[in-house]
Amino acid sequence: APTAARPSSSAGGQTKSEKPSRGTAMLQHLLLKLRATGPVTVAEYMREALTNPGQGYYTRGGGIGESGDFVTSPEISQIFGELIGIWYISEWIAMGKPKAFQLVELGPGRGTLTGDILRVFNQLASVLSKCDVSIHLVEVSPKLSETQALLLTGRKVQSNPEDNSAYMKGVSKTGIPIFWYRDIQDVPAGYSFYLAHEFFDALPIHKFQRTEKGWREVLVDIDPEVPDQLRFVLSPSSTPATENFIQPEETRDHVEVCPEAGVIIQRLACRIEKDGGAALIADYGHNGTKTDTFRGFQNHKPHDVLRAPGTADLTADVDFSYLQKMTQGRTATLGPIKQREFLKNMGIDLRLQVLLQNSRDTATREQLLHSYDMLMNPKKMGDCFNFFALLPHHRLLHPDKKHNPESKSPFSPVAGFGELLLK
């Protein structure tokens, strides 16, 4: 089969300083598998490299932060998480202050984002005083869940054998109960706010290439010329995935589809339709326009996706148009809008001013300005990250509409997607 779209550019051999590492253990595991079964889909390759129970990149803790392989917005600035915390409170107020809500974060990383949101909830405790708040973290990595527990509770948490759904529980430093789950389906039903920051981009994708003979799936196989290296090949005929995942109206020649993201969005949409709440998704992505975005990161540098699997973060841009399709009309959707627009609407400039006035030393002020630039600069994170929300349909109907159809404002604006108005 001909090799597919992306040639392997930096697939050099091991240098002297590299120890035979986990990467080689994962590679050996994959080579055995490929020899036994033949080529695998890109989705299967990603799933093995990222979440294989023994050698997966995330299972072993993932490299988040300055010393790791990539840095996320909450790691750059506390303002990011604070503004997201305010978004949830403003939505809770707009929805008539329900008596309780669950904040459910998918793939919470080191727990930094939840920690910043909890700080805001604590600062606005008087507003939330009559509301029963709980935190629910969906995390597959045992190592990361330990890091989250230490950061958020400051002390030991208890593993939870008697309650089968949560595998661990604890109490935040501010007294809010926290529960850990392996799957979103284990999170109890109820009025919930969902958060997925840089979660969807790590879910396994299928890749497809248009050929003269129709759509073919891009697969991963052993390179016959270099037996311990991998390469991309095209499926000789169409696969179940090409039949099921390509939309008939597709105009691109190369397409990435993430069925798992579709399933999760369906679950979120069903839950929001049934129990109320909202979901906020922040990730890099596009609205159904991009083609080949599959890439790897190691030590903050691009990394060949097929080299040393299990040692690098693998990721692909989120297709928001696909997410919107997969809500199947169960919820309303807003966005995607660029991160810098969302944060501007949320009042980041005002928050920055307050922090600058309160900071005593130049170093802190420089750090604040630097992190603001990272988040807002179109050339950095400002334009490549997008915000996207799922809300119940009734949330976007103006209460006066029934009596006054002429009313100019179609609904009370949703913070972030319009200017933040906190009464």
N, C-alpha and C positions, 0 to 999 in steps of 0.2 A: 504493500500500500504506500502511496506517496506520503511524505511527511506533510504535516499541516502548517497552519498559518505562521506560527512563531518558531523560528529556528532557535536552537539552543546556543546562545551566544557565549556565555562565560563558563561553559561546562568543562573547566580544566580538571586535571587530576588533583589528588590531595597534595598539599604542600607539606614540607618536612614538619612544620610546627604543629600540624593538625594531628591530634591523637586519633586512633580508630575510635570514633565517638558514637554516641547514640544514633547519629546520622547514618553511620554505616550499619548499625544493627537494624534500623528501620529499612534501609536500602536492601539488606540481605533478605529481610522478611518479604519485601515487595518483589524482589527478583524471584524468590521461590514461588510466590503466588502467581506471578506472570508466567513462569515456566509451566506451572500446572494448569492455568486456566486460559492463558492467552491475554490479549490486551484488556485493560479495564477502562471504564469511563473516567473522565476528569473528576467527576463527583466522587467516585469511589477512591480515587487517588487522594483527593483532598481530605476525605473522611479519615482515611488511614493516617495520613501525614499529620493531621491536626488532633484527632481524638482517639487514636488507637490506645487501648487501655494501658499498654506497657510503655510505648515509645512516643505517643502523640505529643505534638508541640504544646497544645493547651493542657492536656492531661498532666504534663510535668510542670505546669505553672505558667507557660507563656512569658514572653519577654517584654513586659510593659514597663515604661518609664525611662528615665535618663540612661540607666545602665543596660536597658534591655534592647529590644529590636525595633520598637516603635513607641511613640509618645502619644497619648490621647489628650483631648481638650481639657478634661477635668484635672489631668496631671499638670497641665500648664498653668491653670488659673482657677482659684476658688470661685471667681465670679461666675464662671460657666455653670457650675452646679447650683449656685445660689439662684441664678435667674430661672433655671429649670424648676427649682423648688417653688419659686414665685408663680411660675406658669401653672403648676398643679393647684396651688391655693386659689389663684384667680379663676381657674375652671371650676373648682369646688364651690366657690362663691356664686359663680354664674349659674351653676346647676341647683342653686337653692340650699347650699350647705347640708348635704346628707349627713346623717348621724354618725356614719362610720365610712372609712375608705381604707382599702389595701393599696400600698404602693408596691408594684411588682416590677422588679428590674430583671431583664433578660441579659445574662452574661455580664455580671457586674464588675469584671476586672479585679482590681485590688480593693474595691469598695469605696474608692475616693469620691465618686459621684454621689452615691447614697449618703456618704458622710456629710458632704456639703449641703445636700437637700435636708438632711436631719437637722443641721445647724439652723437653717432658715425656719424649719418647722418649730424649733425650740425658741428662736427669736420672736416668732409670731404665735407663741403658745396661747396668748390671750385670745387671738382670733379663732384658734383651733380648740379652745378649751372644752367645748361640749362635744368634740368629735373624737371618735375612737379610731386612732390611727395604728396600723400595723405594717411592717415591712416584710416582703416576701421575695427572696432572691432565688432565681433559677440559675444554678451553677453546676456544670458537670465535673469541673476539676477539683479533686479533693485538696490539692495544694492551694489553689486560689481561694477556696472557701475558708481555709484556715487563716489566710492573710486577711480576708474580709472580716472574719470573726474577731481577730485581734484588733483591727483598726476600729471596728464599729462598737464592740462591746467592751474592749479593754481587758477582758478577763476570759476565763474558760467558758465555753458554751457546752451544753449537754447534747450528746448524740441522742437521737430520738427513736429508740427501737419500738416503743409501745404505740406511737402514732405512725402508721405506715407511710403517710404521704410525705411529711417533712423528715429529712434525715438528720437535721440538726436544728436546735433553736437556742435563742439567747435573748438578752435585753440590751438595748442600746444604752450608751452612757447617759442619754437623756430620758431613759425609762420606757422606750417604745419597744414592744416585742418584735423580734426578727426571726424569720423561719427560712430554712434552706431546702430547696427541692432540686431534683434532677431533671424534671420535665414540667413544662407549663401546665400539662393536664393534671399534675398533682396539686397545683395551687387551688385552694378552696374557692368555690363560686362566691360571688358577692360583689358589691360596688367597688370597682378597682380602677386605679390609674396605672397604666403600663408604660414602661420606659425601655427603649432599646437603643443604646448608644454604641455605635460600632459593633453591632451584634450581627446584623444581616450580612455584612460584607464577608464574614468568615464562614458562612454556610456553603456547603458544597454545590458547585455549579456544573451543569452539563454544557459542553461547547459544541456548536454546530457550524458546518461550513457548507455554503451552497456550491454545488458542482454542476457540470453539464448533465450529470445523470440524476440530479435532484439533491435533496439535503443528505449530508453524511455527518455522522457524529465524530468528533475529535476524540481519539483514545490515547492512552499512555501504554507504551510497550518497551521491551528491551531493545536497545540499539544493537543490531546484528554485528556492526563493525566494532563496537566497543562494548563487550558483553556485560560490564558492570555499570553501564550507563543507561539512562532512560531517554526515550524520544517520543514525540507526538506522531501518531499515524491517523489516517482516516479510515472509518469503518468501510469495508468493501461494499456493503449494501445498507439500506436504511435500518435503523434499530428501533425498538419500542419507543425510545425517547424521542427520536425524530418524528415518529408518527404522532406522539401525544403532546409534545411541548412546543412545536413550532406553530405559530398562528398562521392561518391561511393567507392573511393580508400582509405578512412580513415582507418588507422591502430590502432589509439589509442582507449582505452576503455572509456575514459572520455574526452569530448570535450566541449569547450566554443566557441560560435559563436556570433559575434556582428553585426547583420544585418545593424544597423544604421551606423556603421563605413563604411560598404560596400557602402551604399548609398552616404555618404559624399565623400568617395574616388572617386566614379563614377562622382560626380558633379565636384570635383576638376580636375579630369582627362579630363572631357569634356571641362571645361573652359580653361585649359592650352592648350589643343589641338586646340581650336578655337581662343583664344585671346593671347596665349603666356604666358610666365612667368615661375614660378617654385613653388613647395611646399616643405617645409622642416618640417618633423615630428620628434619630439623627445619624446620618451616615454619608459617606461620599457615594455619589451615584449620578444617575441621569434619568431622563424621562423617555426611555425607549429609543435613544439615538445612538449610543456608543456600541462598539463591536467587541474588540479584543482588549479586555481590561484585567485579565488574570495576571497577578504578579506576586512576587515574594519580597519579604523584608528581613534583613538580618543586620543587627548593629546599625539601625537607621539607614542602611543603604539597600538599594535594589539587589535582589538575590535571584539567581536563576531558579525558576519554580521546580525544575526537575532535578536539581542538584541537592545532595544531602537532605533528603526528605525527613521531616521531623525536627529539623534544627532551625527552621525559619517560619515566620508567619506567612501564610498564604491567604490571598484576599482577592476579591473582585468587586467592581462597582455595583451598587444596588440599582436595579431597574425599577424605579418608582412607578412607572406606568403599569408594570406587571403587578406590583403590590396593589395598586388601585383596582386593577381588573379582578384580582383575587378576593377583594372584599365582597364581590358579587352584589354590590348595592346594599349590603346589610347595614353599613354605616356611611356617614358622609366622610369625605376626605378633604384635607386642606394641604396645599403645597404640591410638590416640593418647593420650598423657597430657600434661598442661599443663607448660610449660617450668619453672615454679617448683617443681612436684613432682619433675620429673626432676633438676633441679639440686640440690634439697634432698637427694634420695636419693643423689646423687653426692658429697655432703659439701661443698657450697659454703660453708656457715656456718663450718666448721672452717678451710677454705682462706682465707676472708676474715679470720678471727682471726689466722692466721699472718702474712698480708700486713700487717695493721694493726700487729701487734707489731713487724714488721721495718721499718716505714716511719718515717723520722726526722721528717718535717715534716708540719704540719697540712694543707697543700695536697694532698699525696699521699693522706692519710687521707680527706680530704673527697671527693676524686676516687673513691677505692675505694668509699666508702659510697654516693656518687651512682650509680656504675655498678652496684653491687649492687641498688640500688633500681630502676633501669631494667630490669634482667633479671628481678627477682623480684616487683615490685609488680603485683598482678592488673590494675590499671588501665593499666599500661604494657605491658611485654612478657610479664609472668608468666603471664597467662591466654590471650593471643591466639596465642602460639606453642605448638606441640605437638611432641612427639617420638614417633616411630613407628619400629619396628625389624622387619627381616626376618632370621630365623635358621633354620638347618637344623632340621627336626623333631626330630632326635635330641638336639639341644641342650637341649630342654625335658623330656627324659625323665630321671628320676633314676636314676643307676647302680644303686642298691639295689633299684629297683622290681621287678626280675626275681625277686630272692630274698625280698624283704620287701614284699609288696603292701600291708601295713598302714601302711607308712612314711608319716608325716604330710606331710613336705615333698614336693611333686610333682616339684620339680627344684631344682638349685642356682640361687638367684635370679639374674636378669639385672640387673646394675648399672643404676641409673637407674630401672628399672621396679619394683625392690624396693630395699631398702637395700644400699648398696655394702659387700661383705665382701671385703676383700683379705687373703688368708691370708699 
